[in-house]
Amino acid sequence: MTRIQKMTLDYHFKVEQEAGSSTFAFFGFNGTAGVWRISAIKEAGGWDDRTTVEDMDLAVRAGLKGWKFVYVGDVKVKSELPSNLKAYRRQQHRWTCGAANLFRKMGAEILLTKEVSLWWKLYLLYSFFLVRKVVAHVVPFVLYCVVIPFSVLIPEIKIPAWGVVYIPTAITVLYAVRNPSSIHFIPFWILFENVMSFHRTKATFIGLLELGSVNEWVVTEKLGSASNTKPVPQILERPRCRFWDRWTVSELLFAVFLFVCATYNLVYGSDFYFIYIYLQAITFIIVGTGFCGTSNS
């Protein structure tokens, strides 16, 4: 879990934030290890709790006022990752849903503002919001968890090799180059991220359509440094853990669907998609039953 999150966050910092800083002097502030001018916060209108990504909201409004952002990559700050899957899932829901909802709320404002250039607007609307906050979540789930499995059931669906092999391989290699010490985790990272794309896709549409839990705020649970926490008294009797507190039914049902598709392809198909689909189904089961990261009672 730690290595997988590290690879995902490495892309976020080194590509999204550092590249945005060097090309357009803008990136989405993520609420940690940032230094703000008070005048920038005031001119942007201050903090606003209309979404669950108030830090990104402030950054976009400050950018529209002409303030420039600088990413200083050689300054390193320690941070703690969620240590269990439930906390990680809630964190990803908040980030994904909030960003999509902010896109909905600020799209017209970005388009109509006259204080920034047309190229800056295009970068913000297309690259920053549409591609990274919507397409990047929806496309992996639709392609790898829907289209490919359905293609084994419906022979009329033909997926070109560049869509199944070449582009995914190129993306994977780019990730691996940035993380040479974790290259052996790449297959696990791909399978896990496909499962999380299912969760992020739901959060994306909740944000875009402003459905029920769009403003649900759950603080990410973190354990803290072991040296700073009080020793936990030993418990002789293990507390009861109810499976419905740990299991995610939607992911388990999707795993059943993938198992059906993989088995059909194994029996009747002429290709080898079943190898990937079986592995993806097993990953859905592992994540859906909570056997990933530390577990809470």
C-alpha positions, 0 to 999 in steps of 0.5 A: 500500500505504501509503495503504491501510494508513493508511485501515485503521489510521485506523479502528482508532485513531479508531473502535475505540480512541478510541470504546472509550476514551470510551464504555467506558474500554476498548480493545485495547492494540496493543503500541505507544505505551502507558503502563501502570501496573505495578500494573495489569499485576501485578493482571491476571496479567502477560504471557501468551504463550498467544496471538499477541496478548499485548498484547490479552490483557493489556488484556482481563484488566486490563479485567476487573479494573476498570482503565480505559483512556484513549486520548490522540489528540493524542499522535502517535508515528511507526510503520513499516508493513510495506513488502512484501505478504508481511510485511503478510500475516503481520502480518494473520494473526497479528493476526486469528488471535490475536484469534479465539483469544483470544475462544475462550479468554476468552469464558466468563471474560468471561461469568462474571466478576462484577467488571464490569457486564453492559453492559461484558460485552456490549460486550466479547463482542459489539462488541469480539470477535464483530463486530470480530474475527470478523464484520468479517472473514468477512462481506465475504469471504462477501458480495463474494467468494462470494455475489455471484459465485455469484448470477450462476451460480444465478439463484435467489439474489437479493441485495437492493439494500441489501446490495449497494449501500446499506450498502457505499456508506454504509461507504465514505463513512464511511471517505472522510470520515475520509480526504479526502486519500486519497478517490481510493484508496477503490476500490483500498482496497475491492478490496484489503480484499476480498482480505485478507478472504479471508486474514483469514477463514482466520486467523479460523477457524484461531484459533477452531478452534485449528488447526495454525498458531494460535500461529505467530509471525513477526515483521513484517519492516520495513526501518527508516528509510533514514537509519539503515540502512547502505548496501547494497552494489551487486549486479551480478547480480540474485538469482534469485526463485522464483515459488513464494516470491512467489505465493499459490496459493489467491488465484490459484485464487480469481481463476480462480473469479471470472473464470469467474463474471464471464465467465458473467455477461457472456455470459448475465447481465442485470445488470452484476455482471461489472464488479465481479467482473472487477476483484475477480479482477484484484486477486486476481491482483495480490495473489496474484502479489505485485505489490503493495508492494515485492518481495523477492528 
